[in-house]
Amino acid sequence: MRIAISGNTYQHEMLEHIERLLLALAARGVQLVAERAFDSYLRQQLPGLPPMRQCELENGVDAQAIMSIGGDGTFLRTAQAVCSQDIPIMGVNSGHLGYLTTADVKDTALIVEALTGGTYRIEHRSMLELGCDNAQALPPLPYALNEISIVRQETSSMIDVTVDIDGQPLTHFKGDGLLVCTPTGSTAYNLSVGGPIMEPTTRCFALSPISPHALTMRPIVVRDDAVLDITTRSRAPFYQVSLDGQCTVLKSGTSVRIARAPHTTGVIQLQGTNFAHTLRHKLMWGKDNR
């Protein structure tokens, strides 16, 4: 079995656990392929690591699974890089909340047994794709697993946002911006702006206004095969579009198109974990705070 490894370089407190995990996988005969920057970082800190071939995720990975070691940011970056390659990702938390992760980096035996024994399931999560007439203005990987946000750029002035759905006018409003999120991303930025929580495998998207000027503007859920055409105008010459933290700046008046991406992200889930379990343990649902 071949497993690819991605990660961030802020792992100082977890290096001992990462080393134990990688050595345990190698001892079970797993061939390890590591993201180049992450491999270089680990070898500076851990000279006793097993051999790992280096790779660049976006250039193609020959592996049966990818283990993303870090937090949600690392997981989202990994999903963007490999979304067209149909390789499932296991999120291994070495940070704080790690909402998208399914195991803790300290759970060596649990992770090794699941990956080598195949005792896991894969949830296929929908993604968003950003389109624009000016293709050069788009980021290299115009996909998002969580959300695409359209916000004002370096100004306190509101922006004007006009949204058409499947070629028909939907709404026009002024505010700080608009968030379009997947069910996976409904518990992230969307939750903080008052959007709905959605079960992550449902076939829909949410449109959540960010600080709208009109009180009647509320989040709306639409089917995930809908196509959104969004035109944004501002007193400033530019506005900002962010795809899971990957930002690009567009000229005021530029229209973008947001639709379901042709790819999905396969998220590895361990036995016993599910949507309800995650809500209870990561968002503390049902906890008595009295």
Backbone hydrogen bonds in HBPLUS format (Angstrom, degrees):
<---DONOR---> <-ACCEPTOR-->    atom                        ^
c    i                          cat <-CA-CA->   ^        H-A-AA   ^      H-
h    n   atom  resd res      DA  || num        DHA   H-A  angle D-A-AA Bond
n    s   type  num  typ     dist DA aas  dist angle  dist       angle   num
A0031-GLN N   A0001-MET O   2.82 MM  30  6.14 166.1  1.84 165.0 165.6     1
A0064-GLN N   A0002-ARG O   2.87 MM  62  5.82 160.4  1.91 155.2 157.3     2
A0003-ILE N   A0031-GLN O   2.88 MM  28  6.28 157.5  1.94 168.0 175.6     3
A0033-VAL N   A0003-ILE O   2.96 MM  30  6.16 156.0  2.02 146.3 148.2     4
A0004-ALA N   A0065-ALA O   2.94 MM  61  6.33 165.3  1.96 157.4 158.0     5
A0067-MET N   A0004-ALA O   2.77 MM  63  6.16 164.8  1.79 159.9 161.8     6
A0005-ILE N   A0033-VAL O   2.65 MM  28  6.06 142.8  1.79 154.4 162.6     7
A0035-GLU N   A0005-ILE O   2.84 MM  30  6.04 156.6  1.89 169.5 171.8     8
A0006-SER N   A0067-MET O   3.02 MM  61  6.28 166.7  2.04 149.3 150.2     9
A0069-ILE N   A0006-SER O   2.87 MM  63  6.11 177.1  1.87 148.8 147.9    10
A0014-MET N   A0011-GLN O   2.83 MM   3  5.27 147.7  1.93 117.5 128.2    11
A0017-HIS N   A0014-MET O   3.09 MM   3  5.40 119.2  2.48 104.7 118.8    12
A0018-ILE N   A0014-MET O   2.98 MM   4  6.26 156.6  2.03 156.4 164.0    13
A0019-GLU N   A0015-LEU O   2.92 MM   4  6.08 164.9  1.94 153.4 156.9    14
A0020-ARG N   A0016-GLU O   3.10 MM   4  6.30 158.5  2.15 141.5 147.3    15
A0021-LEU N   A0017-HIS O   2.98 MM   4  6.15 155.3  2.05 144.6 151.1    16
A0022-LEU N   A0018-ILE O   2.97 MM   4  6.20 166.4  1.98 157.3 160.0    17
A0023-LEU N   A0019-GLU O   2.98 MM   4  6.07 162.0  2.01 151.9 157.1    18
A0024-ALA N   A0020-ARG O   3.01 MM   4  6.08 150.9  2.09 140.3 148.3    19
A0025-LEU N   A0021-LEU O   3.04 MM   4  6.32 153.2  2.11 147.0 153.8    20
A0026-ALA N   A0022-LEU O   3.01 MM   4  6.21 163.1  2.04 146.9 151.7    21
A0027-ALA N   A0023-LEU O   2.91 MM   4  6.07 149.1  2.00 143.3 151.9    22
A0028-ARG N   A0025-LEU O   3.08 MM   3  5.23 139.7  2.24 100.0 111.5    23
A0030-VAL N   A0025-LEU O   3.14 MM   5  5.51 158.2  2.19 149.7 144.6    24
A0029-GLY N   A0026-ALA O   2.99 MM   3  5.17 155.7  2.05 111.7 114.2    25
A0053-ARG N   A0032-LEU O   3.22 MM  21  6.68 143.5  2.36 156.1 149.1    26
A0034-ALA N   A0053-ARG O   2.75 MM  19  6.08 145.7  1.86 149.3 160.5    27
A0055-CYS N   A0034-ALA O   2.91 MM  21  6.03 131.2  2.15 149.5 150.9    28
A0039-ASP N   A0035-GLU O   2.82 MM   4  5.94 163.2  1.85 166.9 172.8    29
A0036-ARG N   A0055-CYS O   2.88 MM  19  5.41 149.5  1.97 165.9 160.2    30
A0040-SER N   A0036-ARG O   3.02 MM   4  6.23 162.2  2.05 152.0 156.4    31
A0041-TYR N   A0037-ALA O   3.08 MM   4  6.25 156.0  2.14 142.4 148.9    32
A0042-LEU N   A0038-PHE O   2.93 MM   4  6.17 165.3  1.96 153.1 156.7    33
A0043-ARG N   A0039-ASP O   3.01 MM   4  6.18 161.5  2.04 152.5 157.1    34
A0044-GLN N   A0040-SER O   3.26 MM   4  6.42 137.4  2.45 139.0 148.7    35
A0044-GLN N   A0041-TYR O   3.26 MM   3  5.38 134.2  2.48  98.3 110.2    36
A0045-GLN N   A0042-LEU O   3.00 MM   3  5.19 132.6  2.23 100.0 113.2    37
A0046-LEU N   A0042-LEU O   2.60 MM   4  5.63 151.5  1.68 158.7 169.0    38
A0049-LEU N   A0046-LEU O   3.41 MM   3  6.03 151.5  2.49 126.3 124.0    39
A0059-ASN N   A0056-GLU O   2.97 MM   3  5.51 152.6  2.05 118.2 126.8    40
A0060-GLY N   A0057-LEU O   3.21 MM   3  5.69 168.3  2.22 117.4 119.8    41
A0066-ILE N   A0088-PRO O   2.93 MM  22  6.28 150.5  2.02 156.7 164.9    42
A0090-MET N   A0066-ILE O   2.75 MM  24  6.16 163.4  1.77 166.4 172.3    43
A0068-SER N   A0090-MET O   2.83 MM  22  6.03 158.4  1.88 153.4 160.9    44
A0092-VAL N   A0068-SER O   2.77 MM  24  5.80 177.6  1.77 157.6 157.0    45
A0070-GLY N   A0092-VAL O   3.00 MM  22  6.35 163.0  2.03 165.2 170.4    46
A0094-SER N   A0070-GLY O   2.87 MM  24  4.76 157.2  1.92 125.7 131.9    47
A0075-PHE N   A0071-GLY O   3.15 MM   4  6.43 157.4  2.21 146.7 153.3    48
A0076-LEU N   A0072-ASP O   2.89 MM   4  6.12 161.9  1.92 155.5 159.4    49
A0077-ARG N   A0073-GLY O   3.04 MM   4  6.21 159.8  2.09 146.4 151.9    50
A0078-THR N   A0074-THR O   2.99 MM   4  6.16 155.9  2.05 146.6 153.2    51
A0079-ALA N   A0075-PHE O   2.91 MM   4  6.16 158.0  1.96 149.6 155.7    52
A0080-GLN N   A0076-LEU O   2.99 MM   4  6.25 156.7  2.05 148.7 154.2    53
A0081-ALA N   A0077-ARG O   3.12 MM   4  6.32 155.8  2.19 143.7 150.0    54
A0082-VAL N   A0078-THR O   3.10 MM   4  6.31 149.2  2.20 153.1 160.1    55
A0083-CYS N   A0079-ALA O   3.02 MM   4  5.39 112.6  2.49 144.8 152.9    56
A0085-GLN N   A0082-VAL O   2.90 MM   3  5.28 165.6  1.92 121.7 126.0    57
A0089-ILE N   A0266-GLY O   2.75 MM 177  6.11 160.8  1.79 160.4 160.8    58
A0268-ILE N   A0089-ILE O   2.81 MM 179  5.64 177.3  1.81 144.0 144.8    59
A0102-THR N   A0091-GLY O   2.86 MM  11  5.55 157.5  1.91 138.2 138.8    60
A0093-ASN N   A0103-ALA O   2.81 MM  10  6.15 164.2  1.84 164.2 160.7    61
A0105-VAL N   A0093-ASN O   2.99 MM  12  5.60 160.8  2.02 149.0 142.8    62
A0101-THR N   A0098-GLY O   3.10 MM   3  5.28 149.6  2.19 105.6 114.9    63
A0107-ASP N   A0104-ASP O   2.86 MM   3  5.47 161.8  1.89 121.4 127.5    64
A0111-ILE N   A0107-ASP O   3.07 MM   4  6.27 166.3  2.09 161.7 165.0    65
A0112-VAL N   A0108-THR O   2.97 MM   4  6.12 173.5  1.97 162.9 164.9    66
A0113-GLU N   A0109-ALA O   2.98 MM   4  6.00 167.5  1.99 149.4 153.4    67
A0114-ALA N   A0110-LEU O   3.09 MM   4  6.14 156.0  2.15 141.5 148.3    68
A0115-LEU N   A0111-ILE O   2.99 MM   4  6.16 170.8  2.00 156.8 158.7    69
A0116-THR N   A0112-VAL O   2.97 MM   4  5.95 168.6  1.98 153.9 157.7    70
A0117-GLY N   A0113-GLU O   2.88 MM   4  5.44 142.2  2.03 132.1 142.5    71
A0118-GLY N   A0114-ALA O   2.92 MM   4  5.49 118.4  2.31 131.7 142.2    72
A0119-THR N   A0114-ALA O   3.16 MM   5  4.78 126.2  2.47 124.6 134.6    73
A0121-ARG N   A0269-GLN O   3.03 MM 148  5.40 166.4  2.05 156.7 159.8    74
A0269-GLN N   A0121-ARG O   2.85 MM 148  5.40 170.4  1.86 163.4 165.3    75
A0123-GLU N   A0267-VAL O   2.91 MM 144  5.08 169.8  1.93 144.5 144.6    76
A0267-VAL N   A0123-GLU O   2.75 MM 144  5.08 171.9  1.76 151.3 152.7    77
A0125-ARG N   A0265-THR O   2.83 MM 140  5.10 175.0  1.83 146.0 146.8    78
A0265-THR N   A0125-ARG O   2.91 MM 140  5.10 161.9  1.94 146.2 150.3    79
A0261-ALA N   A0127-MET O   2.89 MM 134  5.29 172.4  1.89 128.3 130.3    80
A0128-LEU N   A0144-ALA O   2.84 MM  16  5.11 163.9  1.87 149.8 155.0    81
A0144-ALA N   A0128-LEU O   2.98 MM  16  5.11 145.6  2.10 138.0 142.8    82
A0129-GLU N   A0259-ALA O   2.81 MM 130  5.49 153.1  1.88 164.4 168.8    83
A0259-ALA N   A0129-GLU O   3.18 MM 130  5.49 157.9  2.23 147.8 154.5    84
A0130-LEU N   A0142-PRO O   2.96 MM  12  5.36 160.5  2.00 150.9 156.2    85
A0131-GLY N   A0257-ARG O   2.73 MM 126  4.81 152.0  1.81 150.9 156.6    86
A0257-ARG N   A0131-GLY O   2.85 MM 126  4.81 161.5  1.88 132.5 136.1    87
A0137-ALA N   A0134-ASN O   2.96 MM   3  5.65 156.7  2.02 119.7 126.7    88
A0138-LEU N   A0135-ALA O   3.12 MM   3  5.47 159.9  2.16 109.8 116.1    89
A0143-TYR N   A0141-LEU O   2.84 MM   2  5.62 139.4  2.00  95.6  90.8    90
A0182-THR N   A0146-ASN O   2.98 MM  36  5.63 164.2  2.01 155.0 158.7    91
A0244-ASP N   A0147-GLU O   3.15 MM  97  5.76 145.8  2.27 159.3 168.4    92
A0148-ILE N   A0180-VAL O   2.85 MM  32  5.32 160.8  1.88 157.1 163.3    93
A0180-VAL N   A0148-ILE O   2.93 MM  32  5.32 171.0  1.94 156.9 159.9    94
A0149-SER N   A0242-SER O   2.90 MM  93  5.17 158.8  1.94 147.7 153.6    95
A0242-SER N   A0149-SER O   2.89 MM  93  5.17 158.5  1.93 147.1 153.9    96
A0150-ILE N   A0178-LEU O   2.81 MM  28  5.19 162.3  1.85 159.1 164.7    97
A0178-LEU N   A0150-ILE O   2.83 MM  28  5.19 148.0  1.93 143.2 154.0    98
A0151-VAL N   A0240-GLN O   2.92 MM  89  5.37 164.6  1.94 156.5 161.4    99
A0240-GLN N   A0151-VAL O   2.95 MM  89  5.37 165.3  1.98 160.9 162.5   100
A0159-ILE N   A0175-GLY O   2.91 MM  16  5.68 167.1  1.93 163.4 162.3   101
A0175-GLY N   A0159-ILE O   3.16 MM  16  5.68 148.5  2.26 147.3 156.8   102
A0160-ASP N   A0233-ARG O   2.78 MM  73  5.06 168.0  1.79 156.1 159.3   103
A0233-ARG N   A0160-ASP O   2.90 MM  73  5.06 158.0  1.95 143.6 151.0   104
A0161-VAL N   A0173-PHE O   2.88 MM  12  5.51 172.7  1.88 169.2 171.6   105
A0173-PHE N   A0161-VAL O   2.96 MM  12  5.51 156.7  2.02 149.6 156.8   106
A0162-THR N   A0231-THR O   2.91 MM  69  5.21 163.1  1.94 153.7 159.2   107
A0231-THR N   A0162-THR O   2.96 MM  69  5.21 158.0  2.01 147.9 154.6   108
A0163-VAL N   A0171-THR O   2.86 MM   8  5.36 171.6  1.86 159.6 161.3   109
A0170-LEU N   A0163-VAL O   2.83 MM   7  5.54 154.5  1.90 154.2 153.1   110
A0171-THR N   A0163-VAL O   3.19 MM   8  5.36 157.8  2.25 139.7 145.4   111
A0164-ASP N   A0229-ASP O   2.85 MM  65  5.09 161.5  1.89 151.0 157.2   112
A0229-ASP N   A0164-ASP O   2.96 MM  65  5.09 161.5  1.99 141.1 147.3   113
A0165-ILE N   A0168-GLN O   2.73 MM   3  5.24 156.1  1.78 159.8 156.1   114
A0168-GLN N   A0165-ILE O   3.01 MM   3  5.24 164.4  2.04 112.2 117.1   115
A0166-ASP N   A0227-VAL O   2.83 MM  61  5.13 170.9  1.84 156.0 158.7   116
A0213-HIS N   A0174-LYS O   2.80 MM  39  5.63 166.4  1.82 153.6 150.7   117
A0176-ASP N   A0210-ILE O   2.95 MM  34  5.36 141.0  2.10 157.3 163.9   118
A0210-ILE N   A0177-GLY O   2.82 MM  33  4.91 168.2  1.83 136.9 132.8   119
A0179-LEU N   A0208-SER O   2.90 MM  29  5.05 153.6  1.97 135.8 144.4   120
A0208-SER N   A0179-LEU O   2.78 MM  29  5.05 166.6  1.80 153.6 157.8   121
A0181-CYS N   A0206-ALA O   2.92 MM  25  5.34 162.5  1.95 152.5 158.2   122
A0206-ALA N   A0181-CYS O   3.00 MM  25  5.34 161.2  2.04 147.8 153.8   123
A0185-GLY N   A0182-THR O   3.08 MM   3  5.12 119.4  2.46  96.7 111.1   124
A0186-SER N   A0183-PRO O   3.19 MM   3  5.03 160.1  2.23  99.9 105.8   125
A0188-ALA N   A0185-GLY O   3.07 MM   3  5.29 161.9  2.11 116.9 117.7   126
A0191-LEU N   A0188-ALA O   3.02 MM   3  5.52 128.7  2.29 110.9 122.7   127
A0192-SER N   A0189-TYR O   3.02 MM   3  5.26 119.6  2.40 101.6 116.6   128
A0193-VAL N   A0189-TYR O   3.25 MM   4  6.63 131.7  2.49 147.6 160.5   129
A0193-VAL N   A0190-ASN O   3.27 MM   3  5.42 141.0  2.43  98.5 108.8   130
A0195-GLY N   A0190-ASN O   2.81 MM   5  5.02 155.1  1.88 158.1 150.3   131
A0194-GLY N   A0191-LEU O   3.21 MM   3  5.27 162.2  2.25 106.5 109.3   132
A0202-THR N   A0199-GLU O   3.10 MM   3  5.79 170.0  2.11 131.0 132.4   133
A0224-ASP N   A0203-ARG O   3.37 MM  21  5.37 149.2  2.47 110.2 107.2   134
A0205-PHE N   A0222-VAL O   2.84 MM  17  5.45 157.0  1.89 155.0 161.8   135
A0222-VAL N   A0205-PHE O   2.88 MM  17  5.45 157.5  1.93 152.5 160.1   136
A0207-LEU N   A0220-ILE O   2.80 MM  13  5.31 164.6  1.83 159.8 165.0   137
A0220-ILE N   A0207-LEU O   2.95 MM  13  5.31 151.5  2.03 141.4 150.2   138
A0217-MET N   A0214-ALA O   3.22 MM   3  5.77 164.0  2.24 113.8 118.6   139
A0226-ALA N   A0223-ARG O   3.31 MM   3  5.83 162.1  2.34 115.8 118.0   140
A0228-LEU N   A0258-ILE O   2.94 MM  30  5.12 176.0  1.94 158.9 158.4   141
A0258-ILE N   A0228-LEU O   2.83 MM  30  5.12 158.1  1.88 147.2 154.7   142
A0230-ILE N   A0256-VAL O   2.86 MM  26  5.36 168.4  1.87 159.9 163.9   143
A0256-VAL N   A0230-ILE O   2.87 MM  26  5.36 159.1  1.92 150.1 155.4   144
A0253-GLY N   A0232-THR O   2.67 MM  21  5.37 158.4  1.72 158.3 155.8   145
A0252-SER N   A0237-PRO O   2.85 MM  15  5.36 163.4  1.88 130.7 130.0   146
A0239-TYR N   A0250-LEU O   2.89 MM  11  5.57 153.8  1.96 158.2 166.3   147
A0250-LEU N   A0239-TYR O   2.93 MM  11  5.57 160.7  1.97 160.9 166.6   148
A0241-VAL N   A0248-THR O   2.87 MM   7  5.39 173.7  1.87 167.6 169.3   149
A0248-THR N   A0241-VAL O   2.84 MM   7  5.39 150.3  1.92 159.0 168.5   150
A0243-LEU N   A0246-GLN O   2.87 MM   3  4.91 167.9  1.89 131.4 134.0   151
A0246-GLN N   A0243-LEU O   2.93 MM   3  4.91 165.0  1.95 110.6 114.8   152
A0254-THR N   A0251-LYS O   3.02 MM   3  5.67 156.9  2.07 142.4 143.8   153
A0273-THR N   A0270-LEU O   3.17 MM   3  5.78 160.4  2.21 135.9 136.7   154
A0278-THR N   A0274-ASN O   2.96 MM   4  6.23 157.9  2.01 155.5 161.5   155
A0279-LEU N   A0275-PHE O   3.01 MM   4  6.31 160.8  2.05 152.3 157.0   156
A0280-ARG N   A0276-ALA O   3.04 MM   4  6.27 160.9  2.08 149.5 154.3   157
A0281-HIS N   A0277-HIS O   2.97 MM   4  6.12 158.7  2.02 150.2 156.1   158
A0282-LYS N   A0278-THR O   2.72 MM   4  5.43 157.5  1.77 149.4 155.1   159
A0283-LEU N   A0279-LEU O   3.12 MM   4  5.01 136.9  2.32 113.3 125.9   160
A0285-TRP N   A0279-LEU O   3.16 MM   6  5.78 174.1  2.16 131.5 131.5   161
A0287-LYS N   A0284-MET O   3.32 MM   3  5.60 158.0  2.37 127.0 125.6   162
